[in-house]
Amino acid sequence: MSAEHRVGDIVDDYCTRCKSVMNHSVVSVVDGQPARTECRTCYSAHKYRNARGGKGQPGSKRDLFDEVLDKMGPLGHR
């Protein structure tokens, strides 16, 4: 069971401006869980993401190229 958070606590969360997991201050709490946080680096406030967020890194260039070729079909036509 996770501990209940309080306003002012420091948590790790994904910052949408820094594009990284950073230290955040809890700004609001709903049912013992953070609802909004504020980045302690850039001071932007956003919904709590539980240290998840951002888009995954794209695959290697070769994987992306192979994906394009697969979509083109056997003769290069759609």
Secondary structure per residue as TSV (DSSP state, phi and psi in degrees):
chain	resnum	aa	ss	phi	psi
A	1	M	-	360.0	132.4
A	2	S	-	-84.2	152.2
A	3	A	-	-73.4	149.7
A	4	E	-	-76.1	141.3
A	5	H	-	-94.6	155.1
A	6	R	-	-124.9	158.3
A	7	V	T	-59.1	131.5
A	8	G	T	99.9	-15.6
A	9	D	-	-62.5	155.3
A	10	I	E	-102.2	127.1
A	11	V	E	-133.1	157.2
A	12	D	E	-86.2	132.0
A	13	D	E	-150.6	158.4
A	14	Y	E	-78.8	124.8
A	15	C	E	-93.2	125.9
A	16	T	T	-72.6	-23.0
A	17	R	T	-87.6	-44.2
A	18	C	T	-77.3	-18.9
A	19	K	T	59.9	39.9
A	20	S	E	-157.6	163.4
A	21	V	E	-80.0	121.4
A	22	M	E	-132.9	170.7
A	23	N	E	-71.5	136.4
A	24	H	E	-132.1	151.1
A	25	S	E	-95.8	137.7
A	26	V	E	-74.9	125.6
A	27	V	E	-99.3	-37.6
A	28	S	E	-144.8	152.2
A	29	V	E	-128.6	137.0
A	30	V	E	-129.1	123.3
A	31	D	T	53.8	39.1
A	32	G	T	80.1	-1.3
A	33	Q	E	-114.8	143.9
A	34	P	E	-59.3	137.2
A	35	A	E	-104.9	-39.8
A	36	R	E	-135.1	145.3
A	37	T	E	-131.6	161.2
A	38	E	E	-126.2	126.9
A	39	C	E	-64.8	134.2
A	40	R	T	-84.4	-2.4
A	41	T	T	-98.7	-52.5
A	42	C	T	-109.5	-4.8
A	43	Y	-	65.1	21.1
A	44	S	-	-83.7	143.3
A	45	A	E	-107.6	142.5
A	46	H	E	-159.7	173.3
A	47	K	E	-63.3	147.2
A	48	Y	-	-69.3	129.7
A	49	R	-	-113.5	5.0
A	50	N	T	56.6	41.6
A	51	A	T	62.6	19.8
A	52	R	-	-115.4	150.1
A	53	G	-	154.6	-179.7
A	54	G	S	73.9	167.5
A	55	K	-	-93.0	147.9
A	56	G	-	-63.9	155.9
A	57	Q	-	-67.5	138.7
A	58	P	-	-65.5	159.2
A	59	G	-	-67.9	-179.6
A	60	S	-	-65.8	163.3
A	61	K	H	-60.0	-38.5
A	62	R	H	-64.4	-42.7
A	63	D	H	-61.9	-42.7
A	64	L	H	-65.7	-40.9
A	65	F	H	-64.1	-43.6
A	66	D	H	-62.6	-35.8
A	67	E	H	-64.6	-42.4
A	68	V	H	-63.4	-43.8
A	69	L	H	-62.9	-38.9
A	70	D	H	-62.8	-36.8
A	71	K	H	-72.2	-25.2
A	72	M	H	-75.0	-23.3
A	73	G	-	89.2	-179.1
A	74	P	T	-68.1	-31.2
A	75	L	T	-108.2	9.2
A	76	G	S	82.2	8.7
A	77	H	-	-105.6	149.9
A	78	R	-	-82.0	360.0
